[in-house]
Amino acid sequence: PMTEPLAKGIICHAALENVFDLKPADRTLQNLENLFRREWGELRGNREGENAQQQIISSGSTNDNKYDVLFREEDGNAYDIESEIEWGKSSLELLRSYYELEDPRTVTPPNPLVKEMWVQARLPTLSSEEEEDEFIELKGKIDRIDVLPNNPSSDDRLQLQIIDYKTGKKPNFKYSKRVNDRISNEQFWKMKVYALMLYK
């Protein structure tokens, strides 16, 4: 079922993907925020009167709007506009935080190599030395891949940068170095797996 955090992640990711369809000079924070607003405006559904299930039944549609269940009161009918406003503000704050880390107007080269790419790989398991047929199938979606500019000190191999947008809670690195390293490894393991899948 759709939840508010899941919707926030989906719609923020869509805005971050779509901002790279614009010319570099047009990738402003305001346009990024407006891409979020447009996407949410298209997905939010009818907020008047009937609840989501009643709308599906009365319209005879099997293509329900899964986002319409969000921001409803317990009875499923009343709509909590204040909750939606707070959710929207926190979503826009996430996009502002992204913009502080990376200004999409200055990404070099200006256009990503790939946006929203599904990847999969068959990798041997740790025990596959004894059992030749033991593999694990991995699948995932990479948010963005950029080609890094040539580094004169490198051996002229193509260098790729994998970008994974995060809309969840930030890791808290307030502990000892050992604990912080463990938190970091837990948070960023997916990036290592993606790199391995691309390499394979």
C-alpha positions in Angstrom: 0.0 0.0 0.0 1.1 3.6 -0.7 2.5 5.4 2.3 3.5 9.1 2.8 7.3 8.3 3.0 7.0 6.0 -0.1 5.1 8.7 -2.0 7.7 11.3 -1.0 10.5 9.1 -2.3 8.8 8.3 -5.6 7.9 11.9 -6.4 11.2 13.4 -5.3 13.0 10.8 -7.5 10.7 11.7 -10.4 11.5 15.4 -10.0 15.3 14.7 -9.8 15.1 12.6 -12.9 13.0 15.1 -14.9 15.2 18.1 -14.0 17.9 16.6 -16.2 15.5 16.8 -19.2 15.9 20.6 -18.9 18.7 22.6 -20.4 21.5 23.1 -17.7 20.7 26.8 -17.2 17.0 25.9 -16.5 17.8 23.4 -13.8 17.1 25.9 -11.0 15.9 25.0 -7.6 12.6 26.7 -8.4 12.1 24.5 -11.5 13.1 21.4 -9.5 10.5 22.3 -6.9 7.9 22.9 -9.6 8.6 19.5 -11.1 7.8 18.0 -7.8 4.6 20.1 -7.5 3.5 19.1 -11.0 4.1 15.4 -10.4 2.2 15.5 -7.2 -0.6 17.5 -8.7 -1.0 14.8 -11.4 -0.9 11.9 -8.8 -2.8 13.2 -5.9 -6.3 12.4 -7.3 -9.6 13.8 -6.3 -9.6 15.1 -2.7 -13.3 16.0 -2.5 -15.9 13.9 -0.8 -15.7 10.2 -1.4 -12.8 8.0 -0.3 -10.6 6.2 -2.7 -12.5 2.9 -2.6 -15.8 4.6 -3.2 -14.3 6.5 -6.2 -13.1 3.3 -7.8 -16.5 1.6 -7.3 -18.5 4.6 -8.6 -16.2 5.2 -11.6 -16.1 1.5 -12.5 -12.3 2.0 -13.0 -9.8 -0.8 -12.2 -7.0 1.7 -12.6 -7.2 3.1 -9.1 -5.3 6.1 -7.8 -3.1 4.6 -5.1 -2.1 8.0 -3.9 -5.7 9.0 -3.0 -5.5 7.1 0.3 -2.9 9.5 1.6 -3.8 12.3 4.0 -7.3 10.9 4.8 -8.7 11.0 8.3 -9.5 7.7 10.0 -13.0 7.5 8.5 -11.4 7.5 5.0 -13.6 10.4 3.8 -12.3 13.6 5.4 -9.1 15.0 3.9 -6.4 16.4 6.1 -5.0 19.4 4.1 -2.6 20.4 6.9 -0.9 17.0 6.8 -0.5 17.2 3.1 1.0 20.8 3.4 3.5 19.6 6.0 4.4 16.6 3.9 4.9 18.8 0.8 7.1 21.2 2.8 9.3 18.4 4.0 9.6 17.0 0.5 10.7 20.4 -0.9 13.2 20.6 1.9 14.7 17.3 0.7 15.1 18.8 -2.7 16.7 21.9 -1.3 19.2 19.7 0.6 20.0 17.8 -2.7 20.6 21.2 -4.4 23.1 22.1 -1.6 25.1 18.9 -2.4 24.9 19.1 -6.2 23.8 21.9 -8.4 22.4 20.2 -11.5 23.2 23.2 -13.6 26.9 22.5 -13.0 27.0 18.7 -13.6 29.9 17.8 -15.9 29.2 16.6 -18.5 25.8 18.3 -18.5 23.7 15.3 -19.2 23.7 12.0 -17.4 24.8 8.9 -19.3 21.7 7.1 -17.9 18.7 8.0 -15.7 16.6 5.3 -13.9 18.3 2.2 -15.2 17.3 -1.3 -14.0 20.2 -3.6 -13.6 20.6 -7.3 -12.7 23.4 -9.8 -12.4 23.9 -13.4 -11.4 26.7 -13.6 -8.9 28.2 -16.7 -7.3 27.4 -17.3 -3.6 30.1 -17.6 -1.0 29.6 -21.3 -1.0 29.8 -21.7 -4.8 33.4 -23.0 -4.6 31.9 -26.3 -3.5 28.6 -26.0 -5.4 29.2 -24.7 -8.9 25.5 -24.0 -9.6 24.8 -21.8 -6.6 24.1 -18.2 -7.7 22.2 -15.3 -6.3 20.1 -13.1 -8.7 20.3 -9.4 -7.9 18.1 -6.7 -9.3 18.0 -3.0 -8.6 17.4 0.4 -10.1 20.2 3.0 -10.4 18.9 6.5 -10.2 21.7 8.1 -12.4 25.0 7.3 -14.0 27.4 10.1 -15.0 30.6 9.8 -17.1 33.3 11.5 -15.1 35.6 13.9 -17.0 39.0 12.4 -18.0 41.5 12.5 -15.2 45.0 13.1 -16.5 46.5 10.9 -13.8 44.3 8.0 -14.6 45.0 5.3 -17.2 42.4 6.7 -19.6 39.8 4.2 -18.7 36.1 5.4 -18.7 35.1 6.3 -15.2 31.5 6.2 -14.2 29.8 7.7 -11.2 26.7 6.0 -9.7 24.3 8.4 -8.0 21.6 7.1 -5.7 19.1 9.7 -4.4 18.2 9.2 -0.8 14.9 10.5 0.7 15.0 8.5 3.9 16.5 9.5 7.2 20.2 10.6 7.1 22.7 8.3 8.9 23.8 9.7 12.2 27.6 9.6 12.5 27.9 10.6 16.1 29.6 7.5 17.5 33.1 6.1 17.6 35.0 5.6 14.4 34.3 1.9 14.5 30.6 2.3 14.9 30.4 5.1 12.3 32.3 2.9 9.8 29.8 0.1 10.4 26.9 2.6 9.9 28.5 3.8 6.7 29.0 0.3 5.3 25.3 -0.5 6.1 24.1 2.7 4.5 26.2 2.5 1.3 26.3 -1.3 0.6 23.8 -0.8 -2.3 26.2 1.4 -4.1 29.0 -1.2 -3.9 26.6 -3.9 -5.2 25.5 -1.6 -8.1 29.2 -1.0 -9.0 29.8 -4.8 -8.9 26.7 -5.4 -11.1 27.8 -2.9 -13.7 31.3 -4.4 -13.7 29.9 -7.9 -14.3 
